Amino acid sequence: MFFEKKIMEMNSQEFKFFQHFLSQNCGIILSDTKHYLVKNRLSSLLASFNLSSYQDLILLLKQNPGSKVAVAVIDAMTTNETYWFRDENQFKDLSDTLLPLLAQKRSSLRIWSAACSTGQEPYSISMCIDDYVNRTGKSLNARIVGTDISDTVLAQAKNAVYTESALLRGIDSERKQRYFNAVEGGYKLKSQIGSRVDFQCLNLLRSFNSMGRFDIIFCRNVLIYFSDEVKHDILTRMLALLEPDGLLYLSSTEQMPVGVNGFVTVRDQRSRYYKKNSS
């Protein structure tokens, strides 16, 4: 007989605590309508840490705000939806227009993929660079840094082994054959793509000045979870890391927030990006 797993109830005071905790620690803003979502996602943590109630979980977070329990809560509540060449037109313009343009001006490139999840975005960028090099016969020294708040997804990104179903989300048969080898458990990304990419854990609410400077920053589908104040702060700090005339990509459905100065909107053949205003 099938028994549905019972999810423990979470009272309004407990929900308010998690709302505040997530806002302060990773910038996620949850409306009051997300009560069930929080309860559902955090319920499995009770068993994982041998806890009998959400109040026990809250007590642990208060006692050890930087502990593995806190990391687990953030992991559970972070949405890691991603796929290959997401917003395909942006990658087409990167490959066809921006890489040739930047390669004329710079001997090397540094690209940052913020909130990179399990690695599809930075690896897609690396594939664009590989396509450019093979198409033009020109060398291009490029380094890509992928960051995320979750150590769990970063471990998957570093491992670079993907299931068949994961590849179906954006990888055609030609790229599959060209860039992956079949291994136990799925398909392993070839080193010619993976070797350009480095990963590190980073909370966008904290300082990222130590990361150095970048020619292009991809910050897509993450700012939607933040308040306007946090969006403004993150983008202003990203602007400071961009080289003169450096470029920023938001997703195709996102707009530059009102009040963020220093960027000029550029419309390419198929997509839109933002250029640092060096004037």
C-alpha positions in Angstrom: 0.0 0.0 0.0 1.2 3.5 -0.8 1.5 6.0 2.0 2.1 9.7 1.2 4.9 11.2 3.2 3.6 13.6 5.8 5.2 17.1 5.8 5.4 18.7 9.2 3.4 21.9 9.6 5.2 25.2 9.8 3.6 28.0 11.8 3.6 31.7 10.7 6.3 32.7 13.1 8.7 30.0 11.9 8.0 31.0 8.3 8.8 34.6 9.1 12.1 33.5 10.6 13.1 31.7 7.4 11.9 34.7 5.3 14.3 36.9 7.2 17.1 34.4 7.3 17.1 33.9 3.5 16.8 37.6 2.9 19.8 38.4 5.1 22.1 35.5 4.1 21.5 35.1 0.3 19.2 38.0 -0.7 16.2 35.8 -1.6 13.0 37.7 -1.1 10.0 35.4 -0.4 6.5 36.7 -0.4 4.0 35.5 2.2 2.5 33.2 -0.5 5.6 31.0 -0.4 4.8 29.5 3.0 4.1 26.0 1.5 7.3 26.2 -0.7 9.5 26.9 2.3 7.8 24.1 4.3 8.1 21.6 1.5 11.7 22.3 0.7 13.0 22.4 4.3 11.0 19.4 5.5 13.7 16.9 4.3 16.4 18.7 6.3 14.7 17.8 9.6 15.4 14.1 8.9 18.9 14.8 7.5 19.9 16.6 10.7 17.9 14.4 13.1 15.6 17.2 14.1 12.0 16.8 15.3 10.6 20.3 14.4 11.3 23.5 12.4 11.8 25.1 15.8 14.8 22.8 16.3 16.1 23.8 12.9 15.7 27.5 13.8 17.6 27.0 17.1 20.5 25.4 15.2 20.6 28.3 12.8 20.6 30.9 15.6 23.4 29.0 17.4 25.5 28.4 14.3 24.7 30.9 11.6 27.7 29.9 9.4 27.3 26.1 9.9 26.6 23.4 7.4 23.0 23.5 8.5 22.8 27.1 7.3 24.4 26.1 4.0 21.9 23.2 3.7 19.0 25.6 4.2 20.3 28.0 1.5 20.9 25.0 -0.9 17.4 23.8 -0.3 15.8 27.1 -1.1 18.0 28.1 -4.0 16.5 27.5 -7.5 19.1 25.9 -9.7 17.2 25.8 -13.0 19.6 25.9 -15.9 20.3 24.5 -19.3 22.7 24.8 -22.2 22.8 27.9 -24.3 19.9 29.4 -22.3 18.8 32.6 -24.2 20.3 31.1 -27.4 20.4 34.5 -29.2 22.8 35.9 -26.6 25.2 33.1 -27.3 24.9 33.5 -31.0 25.8 37.2 -30.8 28.6 36.4 -28.4 30.1 34.0 -30.8 29.5 35.9 -34.1 29.9 39.5 -33.0 31.4 40.1 -29.6 34.2 37.6 -29.5 35.7 38.8 -32.8 35.3 42.4 -31.7 37.0 41.8 -28.3 39.7 39.7 -29.8 40.8 42.6 -31.9 41.3 44.8 -28.9 42.5 42.4 -26.2 45.1 39.6 -26.1 43.2 37.8 -23.4 39.7 37.7 -22.0 38.2 37.1 -18.5 34.5 36.2 -18.3 32.4 35.8 -15.1 29.4 33.6 -15.0 27.6 34.5 -11.8 25.1 32.1 -10.2 26.4 29.4 -12.6 24.5 26.5 -10.9 25.7 23.1 -12.3 27.9 24.7 -15.0 25.9 24.8 -18.1 26.3 28.5 -18.6 30.1 28.8 -18.2 30.6 25.7 -20.3 28.3 27.1 -23.0 30.5 30.2 -23.1 33.6 28.0 -23.4 32.0 26.2 -26.3 31.3 29.6 -28.0 35.0 30.4 -27.6 36.0 27.0 -29.1 33.6 27.6 -32.0 35.2 31.0 -32.6 38.8 29.6 -32.5 37.9 26.7 -34.9 36.0 28.9 -37.2 38.6 31.7 -37.5 41.8 29.8 -36.9 42.8 32.5 -34.4 44.0 31.8 -30.9 42.1 33.4 -28.0 43.3 33.2 -24.5 40.2 33.2 -22.4 39.5 32.3 -18.7 36.0 31.8 -17.4 35.1 32.0 -13.7 31.8 30.3 -12.6 30.5 31.2 -9.2 27.5 30.1 -7.1 26.4 30.2 -3.5 25.8 26.5 -3.4 28.8 24.1 -2.9 26.5 21.2 -3.9 25.9 22.5 -7.4 29.5 23.6 -7.8 30.6 20.1 -7.1 28.4 18.9 -9.9 29.8 21.6 -12.2 33.4 20.6 -11.4 32.6 17.0 -12.0 31.2 17.9 -15.5 29.3 14.7 -15.9 25.7 15.2 -17.3 22.9 12.8 -17.9 21.3 12.3 -21.3 18.2 14.3 -20.2 20.5 17.2 -19.1 22.2 17.2 -22.5 18.8 17.2 -24.3 18.2 20.7 -22.8 20.3 22.6 -25.4 23.0 20.3 -26.7 22.4 19.1 -30.3 23.9 15.8 -31.6 26.9 17.6 -33.2 28.0 19.3 -30.0 27.3 16.1 -28.0 29.7 14.2 -30.2 32.2 17.0 -30.3 32.4 17.9 -26.7 31.4 14.9 -24.6 32.6 11.4 -23.9 30.2 8.6 -22.7 31.1 7.5 -19.2 29.4 5.6 -16.4 26.4 7.8 -15.2 26.2 10.0 -18.3 28.5 12.1 -20.5 31.8 13.7 -19.4 32.7 17.1 -20.8 35.9 17.1 -22.7 38.9 18.9 -21.2 39.2 21.3 -24.2 36.0 23.0 -22.9 36.4 22.4 -19.1 40.0 23.6 -18.9 39.0 27.2 -19.5 36.6 27.3 -16.6 37.3 27.7 -12.9 34.7 27.5 -10.2 34.4 29.1 -6.7 31.8 29.5 -4.1 30.5 33.1 -3.8 27.6 34.8 -2.2 26.7 37.9 -4.3 25.7 39.7 -1.1 29.3 39.6 0.1 32.4 41.4 -1.4 33.7 40.1 -4.6 36.5 42.6 -5.2 39.2 39.9 -4.8 38.0 38.2 -8.1 39.8 40.7 -10.2 38.5 42.4 -13.4 36.4 41.1 -16.2 35.7 41.8 -19.9 32.2 40.2 -19.8 29.9 39.4 -16.9 26.9 37.1 -17.2 24.5 37.8 -14.4 21.3 36.2 -15.7 18.2 34.9 -14.0 19.4 35.6 -10.5 18.6 39.2 -9.8 14.9 38.4 -10.0 15.1 36.9 -6.5 16.5 40.1 -4.9 15.0 43.4 -3.7 15.6 46.5 -5.8 18.1 47.7 -3.2 20.1 44.5 -3.5 20.0 44.5 -7.3 21.3 48.1 -7.3 24.1 47.2 -5.0 25.2 44.0 -6.9 25.2 45.7 -10.3 27.1 48.7 -9.1 29.8 46.5 -7.6 29.9 44.5 -10.9 30.3 47.7 -12.8 33.4 48.4 -10.8 35.0 45.1 -11.8 34.4 45.5 -15.6 37.2 46.7 -17.8 36.6 49.9 -19.7 34.0 49.1 -22.3 33.3 45.8 -20.5 30.0 44.1 -21.1 27.2 42.8 -18.9 24.5 40.3 -19.9 21.2 40.0 -18.0 18.7 37.5 -19.3 16.5 38.5 -22.2 13.5 39.0 -19.9 15.4 41.3 -17.4 15.8 45.0 -17.7 18.5 47.2 -16.1 17.0 48.4 -12.8 16.1 52.1 -12.6 18.8 54.1 -10.8 21.8 51.9 -11.8 24.1 54.3 -13.6 27.2 53.6 -15.7 25.8 51.2 -18.3 24.7 51.9 -21.9 22.2 49.6 -23.5 23.4 48.0 -26.7 21.2 46.0 -29.1 23.1 43.5 -31.1 21.7 41.5 -34.1 19.6 39.3 -32.0 20.0 40.3 -28.4 20.6 43.0 -25.9 23.5 43.6 -23.5 24.9 46.5 -21.4 28.2 48.2 -22.0 30.2 50.0 -19.3 30.1 53.7 -20.0 33.7 54.8 -19.9 33.1 58.4 -20.8 
